[in-house]
Amino acid sequence: MADTIKNKQIMNAQELHNTNGGISEKGYYMSVGNCNGACLALRPSPQWDQYHELARLYSGYQVFTYGETVSGTGLQGIPCSYTYVCYNGVWGWAESGFLN
């Protein structure tokens, strides 16, 4: 234990950002994961609706969030969770399971 404390180093801002995943009191960034060759829809409400999309998010896109997550419905009414995110200045709901 003494050796660990003796070798302690202070992290610079970039190392701290990487360690906490970019989380701060002001929000953080997430990226869209694998969508099985399709896109992740940014929706105006936390429910699947093929006719209402605010944007299409593809694998690797980054979104900004404050972490608000709610329960909603996915394809065929299956329960899932949605996270409130911003992409290119547009706020909407994206299925949480596809965000990293």
TIVO-553222 format. One line per 3 residues: their letters; for each residue x, y, z of N, C-alpha, C. Coordinates in steps of 0.001 Angstrom, whole numbers, plus 500000, padded with zeros to 6 digits. Each point is the difference from the previous one (the first is absolute). Layout:
A> X Y Z X Y Z X Y Z; ... .
***
This chain:
MAD> 500827 498806 500000 499173 501194 500000 500863 501246 500000; 501069 500002 500787 500878 501161 500076 500630 500295 498650; 500373 498929 499260 500581 500200 498674 498994 500637 499044 .
TIK> 498750 499623 500103 498968 500564 499133 499838 501488 500255; 499934 500377 501240 499850 501414 500348 501243 500782 499602; 501160 499435 500193 501251 500671 499677 500118 500281 498504 .
NKQ> 499481 499108 499161 500109 500143 498551 498796 500690 499374; 499130 500560 500810 498798 500649 499491 500371 501196 499123; 499320 500122 498872 500245 501111 499095 498701 500738 499748 .
IMN> 500103 501275 499726 498828 500817 499700 499666 499835 498525; 498716 499829 499710 499546 499841 498612 499769 501377 499381; 500412 500135 498752 499700 501242 499307 498544 499963 499529 .
AQE> 499503 501090 499438 498592 500114 499620 499592 498946 498972; 500844 499709 499016 499661 499004 498980 499919 498603 500601; 500932 499641 500872 499957 498691 500646 498747 499857 500864 .
LHN> 499625 501048 500691 498796 499979 500826 498760 499838 499127; 499960 500705 498883 498870 499890 499066 499864 498570 499491; 501123 499377 499638 499976 498629 499490 499583 499010 501083 .
TNG> 500412 500234 501220 499704 499094 501101 498523 499991 500340; 499367 501156 500015 498588 500046 500386 499073 499949 498791; 500516 499660 498839 499164 499843 498808 499430 501303 499487 .
GIS> 500580 501132 500393 499496 501280 499539 498870 500541 500847; 499650 499294 501080 498892 500437 500845 500397 501236 500788; 499149 500966 500017 500197 501191 500821 498640 500456 500479 .
EKG> 499978 500995 500850 498721 500511 500496 499197 500672 498892; 500604 500232 498853 499323 500678 498900 499545 499043 498904; 500168 498724 500175 499606 499041 498975 501201 499254 499458 .
YYM> 499762 499113 499069 501078 499190 499448 499622 499491 498610; 500986 499467 499321 499808 499474 498652 499901 498482 500013; 499191 499472 499105 499895 498561 499772 500113 499776 498501 .
SVG> 500303 498776 499619 500047 499705 498572 498993 498908 499672; 499530 500027 498768 499044 499019 499521 500773 498730 499686; 499520 498891 500537 500639 498713 499768 499499 499337 498733 .
NCN> 500240 498718 499899 499600 499234 498828 498479 499903 499924; 499434 500423 498909 498544 499971 499782 499620 498901 499015; 500825 498974 499909 499739 498861 499098 499797 500439 498552 .
GAC> 500834 500900 499532 499941 500451 498613 498951 501055 499721; 499246 500377 501005 498962 501018 499825 500421 501269 500739; 499055 500884 500229 500285 501217 500742 499140 500039 501258 .
LAL> 500377 500834 500931 499242 500228 501226 499225 501291 499806; 498699 499933 500161 499164 501183 499795 500000 500879 501245; 500104 501299 499790 499807 500985 501060 498529 500395 499906 .
RPS> 499261 499751 501074 498543 500157 499951 499512 501127 500909; 498830 500585 499679 499466 501089 500824 499426 499517 501334; 499703 498709 500128 499498 499446 501256 500607 498606 500186 .
PQW> 500007 499487 501232 500640 498700 500261 499138 498812 499583; 499733 499925 498715 499243 498871 499469 500341 499812 498533; 499916 498758 499534 500292 499696 498616 498831 500463 499138 .
DQY> 500302 500752 498966 498992 500483 499066 500708 500244 498681; 499743 499157 499029 500735 500074 498729 499780 501305 499250; 498960 500745 500345 499687 501231 499273 500542 501261 500664 .
HEL> 500595 499867 501167 500501 501180 500699 501464 499811 500406; 500894 500557 499209 501437 499983 500271 500517 501429 499893; 500788 500400 500964 500631 501317 499947 501322 499948 499249 .
ARL> 500692 498852 500113 501288 499801 499331 500301 498509 499977; 500948 499627 499162 500474 498618 499953 501443 499989 500482; 500264 499167 500992 501324 499900 500599 500634 498681 499582 .
YSG> 501195 500075 499455 500692 498804 499531 501130 499643 500959; 500434 498754 499926 501061 499495 500866 501203 500947 499989; 500454 500364 501188 501153 500889 500140 499642 501462 500217 .
YQV> 498771 500403 499704 499595 501387 500236 500061 500294 501499; 500335 501233 500346 500014 500422 501399 498775 500842 500308; 499446 499791 501194 498863 500777 500479 500348 500542 501376 .
FTY> 499328 501062 500388 500204 500619 501308 498774 499721 500859; 500211 499756 501291 498884 499731 500893 500307 500478 501417; 498933 500225 500752 500119 500243 501437 499674 498727 500760 .
GET> 499675 498935 499290 499767 498699 500604 498558 499664 500311; 499050 500839 499599 498595 499705 500280 499565 498776 499201; 499520 498987 500710 499550 498758 499386 498607 499661 500518 .
VSG> 499121 499570 499098 498632 499632 500367 499633 498672 499336; 498958 499379 500505 499472 498786 499376 499100 500395 498841; 500040 499210 498955 499167 500261 498837 499689 498707 499287 .
TGL> 499535 500101 498771 499687 498811 499221 500818 499979 498720; 500480 498827 499667 500766 499814 498782 499149 499376 498920; 500666 499423 499027 499339 499339 498883 499037 498940 500530 .
QGI> 498805 499944 499457 498942 499060 500375 499586 500133 501470; 500163 501188 500568 499556 500260 501365 500864 499416 501093; 501170 499498 499658 500900 499406 500999 500550 501100 500894 .
PCS> 499921 499835 501320 500533 501021 500917 501516 500169 499844; 500450 501234 500025 501429 500308 499955 500204 501363 500650; 501252 500392 500143 500279 501310 500587 500526 500944 498929 .
YTY> 499732 501276 500190 500433 501051 499090 500785 501038 500782; 501020 500556 499369 500808 501068 500586 499773 501271 499197; 499857 501114 500702 499788 501301 499353 501361 500534 499578 .
VCY> 500205 500178 498703 501304 500379 499463 499866 501145 498996; 501135 500596 499696 500068 501059 499004 500970 499583 498901; 499565 500140 498752 500864 499758 498856 499843 501170 499035 .
NGV> 501099 500668 499694 499995 501164 499098 498970 501047 500406; 499868 500232 501292 499091 501018 500499 498546 499573 500126; 499701 498755 499654 498634 499481 500086 499907 499051 501198 .
WGW> 499073 500285 500918 499776 499160 501172 498881 499013 499725; 500186 498766 500440 498981 498972 499842 500362 498765 500804; 499214 498966 499811 500155 498747 500741 500603 498923 499108 .
AES> 501033 499302 500524 500643 498898 499284 499991 498769 500906; 499830 498826 499406 499999 498769 500798 501337 499838 500703; 499944 499890 501308 501202 499955 500840 500903 498808 499702 .
GFL> 499420 498883 499607 500783 498794 499746 501015 500129 498868; 499853 501016 499168 500927 500196 498886 501018 501108 500268; 500008 500538 501219 500930 501091 500352 501079 499494 500944 .
N> 501230 500400 499746 501145 499618 500848 500594 501250 500614 .
***
